[in-house]
Amino acid sequence: MSDDRPHVLGLTRRELERECAWLMRRVPADPEGLAKLITQVIVTLIDKNNAAIAKHQARDDDAKPGAP
């Protein structure tokens, strides 16, 4: 993920797609296992996107006058 993209907040679509493909590399055969995996993928993608948003906001806060 590049930090020189000021217009992007969070992960890009391509980054999300790559992460999702990586997380779905081993799909279970049973429906119950698949449902659990999909839930884990969704939560993981949200967590990673939230972390990217927080990183972006922290970087913006550091640039403001009077920031610690």
C-alpha positions as semicolon CSV with decimal commas, in nm:
position;residue;x (nm);y (nm);z (nm)
1;M;0,000;0,000;0,000
2;S;0,146;0,332;-0,106
3;D;0,132;0,639;0,116
4;D;0,153;0,884;-0,174
5;R;-0,218;0,867;-0,265
6;P;-0,386;1,150;-0,076
7;H;-0,725;1,102;-0,244
8;V;-0,760;0,741;-0,128
9;L;-0,895;0,678;0,220
10;G;-0,852;0,317;0,329
11;L;-0,762;0,036;0,094
12;T;-0,819;0,059;-0,280
13;R;-1,054;-0,180;-0,455
14;R;-0,756;-0,367;-0,599
15;E;-0,599;-0,405;-0,253
16;L;-0,928;-0,534;-0,113
17;E;-0,966;-0,780;-0,403
18;R;-0,611;-0,911;-0,357
19;E;-0,657;-0,953;0,016
20;C;-0,990;-1,130;-0,039
21;A;-0,836;-1,364;-0,297
22;W;-0,555;-1,447;-0,054
23;L;-0,798;-1,516;0,231
24;M;-1,017;-1,735;0,005
25;R;-0,724;-1,941;-0,131
26;R;-0,848;-2,255;0,048
27;V;-1,225;-2,283;0,033
28;P;-1,379;-2,558;0,248
29;A;-1,611;-2,810;0,080
30;D;-1,882;-2,806;0,347
31;P;-2,140;-2,522;0,355
32;E;-2,091;-2,460;0,727
33;G;-1,717;-2,416;0,683
34;L;-1,774;-2,187;0,384
35;A;-2,011;-1,967;0,584
36;K;-1,755;-1,941;0,863
37;L;-1,477;-1,856;0,614
38;I;-1,686;-1,585;0,445
39;T;-1,760;-1,431;0,785
40;Q;-1,389;-1,433;0,872
41;V;-1,301;-1,278;0,534
42;I;-1,553;-0,997;0,575
43;V;-1,438;-0,914;0,928
44;T;-1,071;-0,927;0,827
45;L;-1,127;-0,697;0,527
46;I;-1,315;-0,448;0,744
47;D;-1,038;-0,456;1,007
48;K;-0,766;-0,403;0,748
49;N;-0,958;-0,120;0,583
50;N;-1,023;0,045;0,919
51;A;-0,651;0,022;1,000
52;A;-0,567;0,185;0,667
53;I;-0,818;0,463;0,735
54;A;-0,674;0,519;1,084
55;K;-0,323;0,535;0,940
56;H;-0,436;0,791;0,684
57;Q;-0,608;1,003;0,949
58;A;-0,309;0,983;1,183
59;R;-0,082;1,101;0,903
60;D;-0,317;1,394;0,836
61;D;-0,330;1,483;1,207
62;D;0,051;1,490;1,225
63;A;0,060;1,752;0,949
64;K;-0,163;1,996;1,135
65;P;-0,009;2,282;1,332
66;G;0,015;2,209;1,704
67;A;0,008;1,833;1,660
68;P;0,222;1,640;1,909
